[in-house]
Amino acid sequence: MKQHILFIIDGLPGGGAENITLALAKGIYQRGHHVTVLSLSQRQDYEIPQGIDYIVDHDNGRGPLRKLTELTRRAASLDRQLSNLFAKSGRPALVISSLHKTDRIVVRSRELQSCNVWHCVHGMLSRSYLGNKTGLRRWIKQRKMQQVYKNRNMIAVSDAVGDDLIQQLGLQPAQLVTIYNPFNIPELEQRANAVNPFAGEEYVLHVGRFHPVKRHDRLLEAFALAQLPCKLVLIGQGEEQIKAAIEEKISTLGIQQQVIMAGFNPNPLPAIKGARMVALSSDSEGLPTVLIEALICRTPIVSTGCPGGVAEIMSGVLAAYMAEMNAESLAEKLKLAWNNPPTITPEIYQRFDQECIIDKYLSLIEK
């Protein structure tokens, strides 16, 4: 039976959670359902899949009290959008809310109180929201997060993310399920065959937004230590201040001629396929999309063994390519993957196949 499925998200900048949301929306639409994506920002770096209804509820709040009234104001604005949407398309059988800022607005929505809402957590919230806080400030933030998710239905993109919610944040959800991110393997393989802008180069690749948790500084130090006969390509974007810090680090290490800052690319798959390896250097990861995409492209992967879903991806033969949380260890793993790359078979990544993941999402309609 055709159902209405609603996705709500902060916006659609070039991030992993946003990419996954659109992939899910597309896959569920292809199953014959009516799918709406509601974005809380005009920012849109990804193309909306054909057949998906796309709605923007951008915040135009102004004035000195804008921050104080933001959540209440935005929940009221969201309700106006939802009232129109439900009148047109019917109430959804399933609502997926992604990212913490979205969740804080969604839980205040009156229109959604009687809906089947699930909050999808894509990262290690204790790291991203509590990692830089201590004492009373940490306690207050943790209490606020506990109130947002108390007795809510929650999806964790890895077992590690779910454990973090319960053990580190002390959340008390009504239900908590782990559902890995979906990957349309045949489509990804086809998209990877497009033109690679770095064809003819030997390079190590990092794909990810410019954000402190990604630890570009650690990657740059490791690359300088490894002294591999290749380039380092950084695909991503972020705040100018963080980008400037990355550029300063490159200059300090004297590797300006070896590092290519390539900016955002909505389809990094050809670059992933053509790389000698894909490397991550993060302090934490929920379930890093780029590592799974690399495996689908048969490209070796190296990563810090950071808290989160990395260990769930890099099990078996890939475990040898997980580094400790420092540049020296990461440099050793870069050299290992360069000299002795692993053999990647479909069995390594088949559990992330889109069809079984979408089955699990649609099963939430019955819960």
Phi, psi and omega in degrees: 000135181291128182239156174265121180245131183242128173251134176236133184210156182308315185176187183232053170289176187283066180241167183292317181298322180293317178298318180294320179302315180292324177296317177297314180302315180296315182296320180289323176299320180292343174279357177101011181264160176271121187238132175240134171249121179249116182257138180268015179209152176285346183299123182214099178263350179252151176283137178282127181301147180299137178094348181271130172284129184238125182235139177243130174239075185283141180277122178249023181298141180226169173099170186292338181262012185304314181292320183295326184260004191303308187294316179295315180298317184286327176295321178294319178295318177301317181298324178296318177296316183293322179301315177294318181297314183293326177295326182277315191246356184087160179289139184286147174283338182209133176240126177248117178256127183239137177084144193296321179297318175301314182302320181296330177278316183300319183292345177266357183284129176284323181297333184266357185300326182260009181265163178274083186262133175235133180261119182264121181256120187262351184215181180276096187296328180296329180281312188285332184249338180245349188301329182257015182240147178224164172058224186296321180298320178294317181298316181297315180297318179297318178298319179298318180292322178298322179292324179299316190258001181299126179061027176258158173276131187228143174246129173252137183280356173205162176299323181296320177297317178297317178298321180298319181299319184277311189279321184266322181265343179068032181286154178233075181287160174290314176219147177223123178233150173260124173226118178296160176291148184270145178226121176278091191299311179300321180293319179296319178298322179291315180295331179291345181274000177292175183295130177269118181295348181248019179303138181094348177263147165265125185205152166264141187239136168238129176240121180169155182294154176281102184210146182306325183294338182282343175052056174302329179299319179294318179297316181297318177298316180296318180297318178296321180291322185291331179052048178282147181279063185200179175266163169244120181254128179249112176258121180159176179210169179178192181298146183302324181297319180287320177300318180296322179295322178295314180297322178294320179296319178300316180294316180300321181280351179070033183243030182303324183282349183254347185252130177247116175267104194266355181075186181283142177223117182294343175229084180279001188299318176301322177292323177296314181297324183274355183282152171290329175194159171251132184238139171239146184228023193289161171277334175200155179211142175285287171212090191297113182305317188296328179294319180289320176299321178297317180297319178298327177276003181063030179260131178302151179233147175226140179205154165296145176278058188282161175304137181127205189272003182302314182296333178286335175276315188265059176263174178061230184296335183281346183299332181292346183257013173267130183260161168288173189275051177210161185294324182297314179293320179296322177299319179297320180289326175299316179294322178298314181292329178291315185272329183222070182292146179285157171274123184255122180245159180303331181300334183291327186241002186298332183291349178262009182299137188304319189298317180287331178291317179296323174305318182292322177295314182293335177294340179292341176298328183275344187283000000 
